[in-house]
């Protein structure tokens, strides 16, 4: 019931995003790589397509990509870096066990839905590879702990959904101190954009309490 509640809430948010554009559902297998790259798609929906790998040869002008309800097990930044205009990436209800952010600067990405996958930890990074990400959902993943600096590569994050995760289950450490910090170095933190999370959803978790310093200002 917890997952269903979080799911209905997330569906509403995603639907509002989708209304901004006219979705187009296409069959990529019937098109050549060149035809795909030369297309003028801005929004592309490839849901319920049994995809096991991130699609290739997509047009660079693409701004919104919906790959929800597929069979993807891994996504890496190299694949997304080929889409420099991508603002919205929806990967809801796949089989993702890993999302790897490399050194590529995915500067256009603002909305990322990773809800209801198999992620056991927040996707880690060593650089600010998603400098303009505003909206992130990890709802419904088997997260038991949020490590320090877990969101350091999302310095402009405003909305974070951790609902229906396993945080707090079996006396796990839950949200660790400095989980929302941008850096452990005061000098570096002053020279980076302030983390401005203003909506944090922890509904449907096992958390009973949290020290106030664990939460973003």
C-alpha atoms as one frame of an Amber mdcrd trajectory, in Angstrom:
protein
   0.000   0.000   0.000   2.931   2.335   0.669   4.298   1.738  -2.812   0.876
   2.229  -4.395   0.431   5.566  -2.615   3.850   6.800  -3.753   3.219   5.473
  -7.255  -0.038   7.374  -7.684   1.610  10.566  -6.453   4.526  10.187  -8.883
   2.255   9.377 -11.814   0.451  12.666 -11.289   3.719  14.619 -11.380   5.008
  12.847 -14.474   1.680  13.327 -16.261   1.873  17.067 -15.681   5.327  17.074
 -17.244   4.130  15.065 -20.207   1.277  17.454 -20.916   3.766  20.163 -21.847
   4.704  18.329 -25.051   2.982  16.113 -27.607   4.234  12.605 -26.973   5.224
  10.505 -29.971   5.430   6.714 -29.778   7.562   5.231 -32.553   9.018   1.891
 -33.634  12.777   2.417 -33.767  13.480  -1.009 -35.229  11.901   0.047 -38.514
  14.250   3.026 -38.913  17.908   3.241 -39.877  20.436   4.823 -37.516  20.834
   7.776 -39.884  17.082   8.362 -40.059  16.847   8.415 -36.268  19.706  10.878
 -35.877  18.282  13.178 -38.539  14.775  13.213 -37.119  13.396  16.337 -35.478
  11.868  14.635 -32.446  11.894  16.774 -29.338   9.867  14.342 -27.237  10.068
  10.569 -27.576   8.115   7.906 -25.683   9.399   4.308 -25.756   7.438   2.823
 -22.865   6.495  -0.863 -22.575   8.900  -1.753 -25.393  10.853  -4.531 -23.616
  14.076  -2.555 -24.071  17.122  -4.157 -22.429  19.609  -1.485 -23.547  19.553
   2.280 -23.841  18.443   3.192 -27.413  21.144   4.450 -29.786  21.155   6.879
 -32.711  18.701   9.283 -31.126  18.509  12.873 -32.417  20.644  15.425 -30.594
  17.680  17.826 -30.415  15.743  15.460 -28.125  14.555  17.192 -24.946  12.294
  14.584 -23.313  12.799  10.811 -23.333  10.449   8.354 -21.623  11.842   4.825
 -21.227   9.523   3.784 -18.415   8.280   0.215 -18.012  11.115  -1.512 -19.825
  13.840  -4.010 -18.865  16.894  -1.758 -18.570  19.402  -2.955 -15.968  22.041
  -0.226 -16.315  22.407   3.319 -17.624  25.627   5.317 -17.944  26.389   8.936
 -18.665  28.111   8.167 -21.972  24.790   7.169 -23.483  23.005  10.273 -22.201
  25.890  12.574 -23.166  24.956  12.031 -26.822  21.756  13.951 -26.082  23.031
  17.444 -25.178  19.533  19.021 -25.130  17.912  16.355 -22.938  15.968  17.994
 -20.094  13.686  15.157 -18.924  14.605  11.475 -18.600  11.990   9.049 -17.272
  13.284   5.576 -16.330  10.482   4.577 -14.002   9.777   0.867 -13.460  12.746
  -0.749 -15.152  15.214  -3.229 -13.627  17.977  -0.709 -12.978  20.648  -1.891
 -10.577  23.229   0.715 -11.572  23.270   4.279 -12.882  26.798   5.492 -13.528
  27.678   9.178 -13.825  31.084   9.802 -15.378  32.944  12.990 -16.189  30.494
  14.070 -18.904  28.698  17.290 -18.019  25.001  16.581 -18.506  24.208  20.251
 -18.139  20.722  20.236 -19.686  19.163  17.448 -17.595  16.639  18.859 -15.095
  14.132  16.034 -14.413  15.192  12.460 -13.659  12.778   9.706 -12.638  14.469
   6.533 -11.351  11.536   5.370  -9.262  10.579   1.732  -8.733  13.803   0.133
  -9.896  16.330  -2.045  -8.036  18.810   0.607  -6.924  20.319  -0.178  -3.530
  22.151   3.157  -3.281  21.973   6.690  -4.638  23.878   6.827  -7.966  27.315
   8.120  -7.021  29.625  10.512  -8.821  32.962  12.227  -8.304  32.189  15.417
 -10.211  29.153  17.691 -10.653  27.995  15.841 -13.720  24.361  16.965 -13.359
  24.780  20.626 -12.429  21.219  21.702 -13.276  19.165  18.747 -12.070  16.107
  20.113 -10.221  13.834  17.067  -9.781  14.871  13.549  -8.749  12.731  10.585
  -7.763  14.203   7.432  -6.220  10.860   6.290  -4.815  10.232   2.580  -4.514
  13.879   1.517  -4.699  15.392  -0.808  -2.037  17.471   1.987  -0.475  18.379
   1.267   3.148  20.932   4.037   3.671  21.803   7.460   2.250  25.580   7.924
   2.401  27.379  11.229   3.137  27.627  13.495   0.058  25.123  11.269  -1.743
  23.661  14.263  -3.582  26.860  16.246  -4.108  26.641  15.939  -7.892  23.162
  17.514  -7.904  23.979  20.995  -6.520  20.725  22.621  -7.694  18.338  19.875
  -6.600  14.963  21.238  -5.407  12.633  18.208  -5.304  13.726  14.820  -3.936
  11.442  11.807  -3.569  12.698   8.990  -1.325   9.250   7.600  -0.525   8.456
   3.870  -0.342  12.138   3.011   0.111  13.596   0.800   2.850  15.165   3.652
   4.806  14.982   2.856   8.505  14.207  -0.838   8.069  15.851  -3.242  10.503
  17.623  -0.444  12.361  19.610   0.528   9.280  21.543   3.793   9.431  18.979
   5.568   7.262  20.030   9.075   6.316  23.655   9.634   7.321  25.044  12.927
   8.546  26.141  15.185   5.661  24.010  13.188   3.224  22.813  16.445   1.659
  26.128  18.289   1.875  27.759  19.490  -1.332  31.294  19.094   0.027  33.108
  18.362   3.267  35.452  21.237   2.510  34.059  24.621   3.704  36.105  26.450
   1.040  34.797  24.253  -1.788  31.221  24.479  -0.495  31.369  28.298  -0.556
  32.454  28.261  -4.181  29.693  25.930  -5.397  25.949  26.585  -5.828  23.941
  26.115  -2.649  21.832  22.977  -2.448  18.261  24.309  -2.405  16.114  21.235
  -1.730  12.709  22.606  -0.746  10.629  19.433  -0.995  11.749  16.104   0.469
   9.321  13.159   0.396  10.045  10.442   2.973   6.529   9.001   3.133   6.149
   5.244   3.193   9.632   4.648   4.651  10.533   3.038   7.982  12.120   6.166
   9.428  10.753   7.108  12.847  12.957  10.136  13.493  15.928  12.021  12.129
  18.230  14.635  13.579  17.585  18.028  12.065  21.188  18.482  10.776  20.590
  15.511   8.463  18.108  17.518   6.439  18.873  20.263   3.940  18.146  23.838
   5.025
